[in-house]
Amino acid sequence: MMTELRVIKNRKAKIRRKRIRRFTTLGILAGIFSFAIYITYVNSNARLEHLRAELEYYQTIQNEVMLSQRYYLNQIVRLEDEEYIAMLARQRYRVSLPDETVFRIINVSSDDSSQDLIDDTLEKYYEYD
């Protein structure tokens, strides 16, 4: 009976060791799998943030292009008007009609913004949208 008891205890001990090894192996594999999923998530999240920033950048560029396109389309419409062309020529070449007085606007800054000022003034008088 003693030997049978030892055999049963040994079997139980072997079964317990097998279970511990299985759970340990399963725990290690679950940990490795969880770590791999976490690294993939972090990399995906970083890539997503990068793509969002890139999308915002390209949307900003698209908005700027759309604004300039609208401006140039507006200029095309304006340049089809002979009165606007005549006014533009008078402003740029400082020529006046017989009953017209031309005022020269002097800009103090050294950049070429005086032409922009003239263009802005003309845009106020000729609104084509």
SVG drawing of the C-alpha trace seen along z (x, -y; Angstrom):
<svg xmlns="http://www.w3.org/2000/svg" viewBox="-20 -118 34 120">
<polyline fill="none" stroke="black" stroke-width="0.4" points="0.0,0.0 2.9,-2.4 4.3,-1.9 1.0,-2.5 0.6,-5.7 4.1,-6.8 3.2,-6.0 0.0,-8.0 1.9,-10.9 4.5,-10.8 1.8,-10.7 0.1,-13.7 3.4,-15.5 4.1,-14.8 0.7,-16.0 1.1,-19.1 4.5,-19.8 3.1,-19.3 0.3,-21.7 2.7,-24.3 4.9,-24.0 1.8,-24.3 0.6,-27.4 4.1,-28.9 4.5,-28.2 1.0,-29.5 1.7,-32.6 5.0,-33.3 3.4,-32.9 0.5,-35.2 3.0,-37.8 5.0,-37.7 1.8,-37.9 0.5,-40.8 3.8,-42.6 3.7,-42.1 0.2,-43.5 1.2,-46.5 4.2,-47.3 2.0,-47.0 -0.6,-49.3 2.0,-51.9 3.5,-51.8 0.1,-52.0 -0.9,-54.9 2.3,-56.8 1.8,-56.2 -1.8,-57.4 -0.7,-60.6 1.9,-61.2 -0.7,-60.6 -3.1,-63.0 -0.5,-65.7 0.4,-65.1 -3.3,-65.3 -3.7,-68.6 -0.6,-69.9 -2.0,-68.9 -5.4,-70.3 -3.8,-73.6 -1.9,-73.6 -5.2,-72.7 -7.0,-75.6 -4.2,-78.0 -4.3,-76.7 -8.1,-77.0 -7.8,-80.7 -5.2,-81.5 -7.3,-79.8 -10.3,-81.8 -8.2,-85.0 -6.9,-84.2 -10.3,-83.2 -11.6,-86.5 -8.7,-88.3 -9.6,-86.6 -13.2,-87.9 -11.9,-91.4 -9.5,-91.5 -12.4,-90.8 -13.8,-94.2 -12.4,-97.1 -13.1,-99.7 -11.1,-97.8 -8.2,-97.4 -8.3,-101.1 -8.3,-101.9 -5.5,-99.5 -3.4,-101.0 -4.1,-104.5 -3.0,-103.5 0.1,-101.7 1.3,-104.2 0.0,-107.3 -2.1,-108.4 -5.3,-110.2 -8.4,-111.0 -9.1,-114.7 -11.5,-115.2 -9.8,-112.8 -7.3,-113.5 -4.7,-110.9 -3.3,-110.6 0.0,-108.9 0.3,-106.8 3.9,-106.6 4.8,-103.6 7.7,-104.1 8.7,-100.5 11.3,-99.1 9.4,-96.1 7.2,-96.0 3.9,-96.3 3.0,-99.6 1.7,-97.6 -0.3,-95.4 -1.8,-98.6 -2.8,-99.8 -4.3,-96.4 -6.2,-96.3 -7.5,-99.8 -8.7,-98.7 -10.3,-95.6 -12.4,-97.8 -13.7,-99.8 -14.2,-96.8 -15.9,-94.0 -16.5,-91.0 -17.5,-87.8"/>
</svg>
